[in-house]
Amino acid sequence: MEVRSKIWIEVDGKPVFGSGREALLKSIDRLGSINKAAKDIRVSYRKALSYIQSMEERLGTTLVQRQAGGVDGGGAVLTDAAKDFLKKFERLEEGINELLDRKFDEVFRKGRKN
């Protein structure tokens, strides 16, 4: 038996960031393309672009530098702000999971009578 949790960040009741958007940004960072990242996480390009635009709007900062296609092709890279945000989100997840694990052990394992 183990405990699971899902963490997301909202601004004014609207989702800004969670595991799906985290996966999108990490995939963009790895693949250098919004289109490839969208395929990688199995969402449409339009949905991926919508996620990026809503995150940037609600956070008030650019997260993805985009270069339109053309002769040399397009591409996308994460900004320093996006990389910093990802690191902070990962730290938050780690901290929450540590707390959950401790509480889970306290309630379900240590309190269990053999």
N, C-alpha and C positions, 0 to 999 in steps of 0.2 A: 504494500500500500504506500502511496506517495501523494503529496499535495502538489497541485498545479495552480498557477495563477496567470492572469493576463493583465498586462499593464498598458494603459494608453494615456495620452495627454490630450486635454481638451482646452479650448479657449472659447469662452462665452457659450459653453454647452456644445460646441462643434468639435469633432475630432480633428486633431492636428497630427498626432504621431502615435504609432503602435507597431506591433510586430510586422504587419503587412507593409507599411511604409518604410520601416527599418530594412526589411528585405529588399525593397525596391532601391533604396539609396545604396545599399551595399552592393547590389548587383550592377547598378550604374557605375559605381566606383571600380568594380572588377572588370566589367565588359566595355566601358567607355561609350555606351549607347543607351538611350532611353528605349528604343525599339527592341534591342536585344535583351535588355533588362526586363521589359514587359513580358516578352516571350519566356524568359527564364523563370519568372515567378507566376506565369500563367494568367496574366491579365491583358486586356487589350491595350494598345498604345494609347488610345484615347483616355482610358481609365488611369493609366500611369501618369499621363500628362496632367490630368485633373488632380491627382494626388499631389503632384509636385506644385502645381499652381496654388492649391488650397493651403498646403504647408507654408509656402513662401508668403502668401497673403496673410495668414493668421500669425505667423512668427515675425513678419515684417522684415524679412531678409532673403536674399537670394541663396538658394541651396545648390542649384545645378546651373552651371554655365553651359549653354547650348550653342552648338554651331550647326547651322542648317546644312543640309546635304548639297551636293554639287559635284563638280568634276572629281574633287578629292574625297567626296563623301562627307557626312556630318559626324557629329560626335557629341559627347557630353562628359563633363567632369564635375565632381563635387567641389564646392567651394570650401574654404577653410572653415566657414561657419557651419556647413553641413557636417564636416568631419568632427568638429568640436561637439556639435549637438549629438551625433552618434555616440561619441565616447561618453558623454554625460548620461545619455539614455542607458547605455550598457552598464555604467556604474550604478544607476538607479535600479535597474533590473537585478543586478547582483546583490545589492543591499536588501532589496525587498525579498528576494529568494532566500537570503541568509536568515532574515527575520522569520519568514514562513517556515523554513526548515526547523529552526529552533523551537518555534511555537508548536509545530506539528509533533516534534519529538516529545516535548513537554506534555502535550495533551494525549497523544496516542501511544507513545512508547514507554515513557518513564512512569506514567500513571497507570500502566497496565499491570494487572495482578496475574502472576503465573499460576 
